[in-house]
């Protein structure tokens, strides 16, 4: 995601905190076009890493897209939606593994 200019990338370990996934990846895209590009790139790289096809929810225009791989759930946000939903705060019991600003 960093190579596609995603902002504020966060890897959150939810093992022992959540029963429906192990990791969240959160990232911010500055435009609808960037969110679409991030989603496409994530899907391609996920397949290459053997994660298979994700269940995708949301559209770039909505400001929040979810790519659900089962054990990894990727959240792609517009800056406004990320500020509004504050998933980092909601899941603060998880362990912050990596954060790239």
N, C-alpha and C positions, 0 to 999 in steps of 0.2 A: 504494500500500500504506500509505503514511503516513496517508492520510485514513481508513483502516480500522483504525488504531491498531496496525499491525505494529510490532514492536520490532527494533532493531539491524539495519536494512536495509543490505545491502552489495551494491554492483555491482562485479563483478570482471571485468576484461578478460583473457581467456585466449588472445587471438590470438598465435600463435607459440609457445604453451606446450602447447596441446591441439589435437588434430585432429578432434574430434567436435562442438565448439561454439566460439563466439567469446566468449560472455559467460555468467557465472553471476550470478543475482540470489539472494541469501539473505535470508530474513526469519524472524522468530520471532513466533509467535502464542501467547498465554498459555492458550488452551483449545482443545478440539476444535471448538467452535462457531466460534471465531475463525479457526482454520485453514481450516474449510469456507468461511467468509465471504471470507477472503483469496484462496482458490483461485477461487471464483466471480467475485469482483471482477477478479482478474487475467485470467481467461478472457474476460470481457466487454470489458475494456479492451484486451486483446491483439487481439481480433477488430476492435474499432473502429480500432486502429492498423494493421490490415492484416497482422497476424502469422498469421492463420488459426486453425485449431483445434489445440490442443496435444495431444500424447499425455500422458495423465495416469496417474501411477503412485502408489499409496499411498492411504490413507484418513486422514481427520482423526484417527481413533482410534489410528492407528499412530504418530503424532507426527512423521511425515515424509511430505510430499507433493512430487512432482516434476511440473512442467508443462514439457514439452519442446517448444519451438517450433523446434528445429533449431539455429539460430544463437544462440538464447537459451534457457538452461535455468534455470527458477525453482525454487528449493528452499524449501519452507515447513516450518519445524520447530517442535516444542514446545521449550521451554527445555532440557529434559533431553536430548533427542535432538541438539540443536545442540551442547551441551557434550560429548556422547559422541563424535559423529562428527567434529567440528572440521574441517569442510571448508575453512575459512579457512587453517588450518595446512597441510592436505594440498595446497592449490593456492596456496601462498604465492609461487610463482614468477610468478603472474599479477600484474597491476597493479590496485591498489585505486583505482577511479575515484570512488566515492562511498560514504560511510558515514554513516548517520543513526542515532544512538543512541536 
